């Protein structure tokens, strides 16, 4: 069974850090571009970062650029989101997702560089909650 499982969420004070993990089971994560998304209460889901299968291409939303870093360890079948300088407005449920259609690194790079990578995700985790509050 194909599954993505997020972990690492929790309660953190403003200015603090968290590292989220997205682990795959039932398929090889290293073949696919992966995205991180979040949904705050009362707001639409927002794509915040994506990474190509090799890790060579990345994209960040303006809201997290310079504070969040996406990375992956394909040997561990896991993608990470390092979140630093957290703000109360980062409070949300965070999801990871995989695009299992675009398996070419070259195609993934085009999508990522044009910020289109958030639209092709077809496998989703159930999310992990992040709360930033003092």
N, C-alpha and C positions, 0 to 999 in steps of 0.2 A: 504494500500500500504506500502510495506516494504521500509524504508528509513533510511539512516544514514546522519546526518548533522554535519559537522565540523564547529567550530567557534573559535575565539580567536586569529587568525592570525593578522599580522600587521607589521609595521616598528619598529625596535628596534635597539639601538646602540650595538656595540660589548661589551660583558660583561653583557648585560642586560638579562631580563627574560620575558618569556611569558608562559601562561597556555592555552593550547588548550583543547577544549571540543569536544566530539563526542556523540551526542544524537540520540537515536533511536526512530523511530515511526513506528507503525504497527507491532512490535514484541517486545518480552521481551529480552532485551539485556543480562540480567543476566544468561541466559542459555548458552551463547556462549563465546568462546575465542575471544578476540578482538586484532587487530594489528594496529599499526601506521606505516605508510610508508611515504616516501617523494620522490619527483622527482625534481631535480635541472635542470636548463636549459641545454639542450644538454647531459644529463646523463640519465642512466636507473633508473627506480624506485628502491628504496632501502628500505628493511624492517628494521625498527629501534627499534621496541619494540613490545612485545605482552604480554598479560595477560590472565590467565585462568578465567573461569566464576566466581569463588569464590574470585579471586584476590590472591590466595595463591601461584601461580607460575607466575614468570615474566622472561622476557628475554630482553636483550639489545644488540644492535650491538656495536661493539668496538668503532665506531665513536661517540657514544653518552653516553657510559657507564660512570657513575660518574657525569654526568651533567643533564641528563634527568631522570624523574621518571614517570612511568605509574601507574595509580590507577583507581579505579572505585567505583561508588556509584550506586549499582543496584536498590536501592529504587528510584533513580532519573533517572534510565535508561540511565546513562551517564558514559563514560570513559574519563579520563583526561590524558594529557601529560604535565607535568611541565618541562619547559625547562629553565635551568639556564646556566650562563656563555656562552651565545650564541656567535658564531663566524660567520664571513662572509660566511664561507663554509656551514653553516646551512641554508642558503637561499635556499628556495625550496617551492613547493606546498606540503602541508602535507595532507595525506589522512588517514582515519580510515576505517577498514574493519572488517567484522565478518565472522567467520567460523561456518556456521550453520549445518555442517555435524557431527563434533565431539562434541557431547553433554555430554560425560562423562568427569568429572573432572580429573579422572585418566588418560584417553587417552590424554586429553589436556596437562596435566603435562608432559607426555612423549614427546609430540611434542615440548613443550616449552623448556624443559631442553636440548633437542637435537637440538634446533634452527630450527626445521622443521615447526614451527607454522606459518611461513610467507607464506607457499605454499598452504595452504588449504582454504584461504579466498575466499568467494564467493558472498559477498554483500559489496558494496563499496559506500562511500560518494563521493561528488564531489570535495572536497578539500578546504583548506584554505591556503592563501599565507602568507608566512613568509619571511620577508626581513631583513637581519642583515647588517646594514650599518651605517657609521658615516656621 
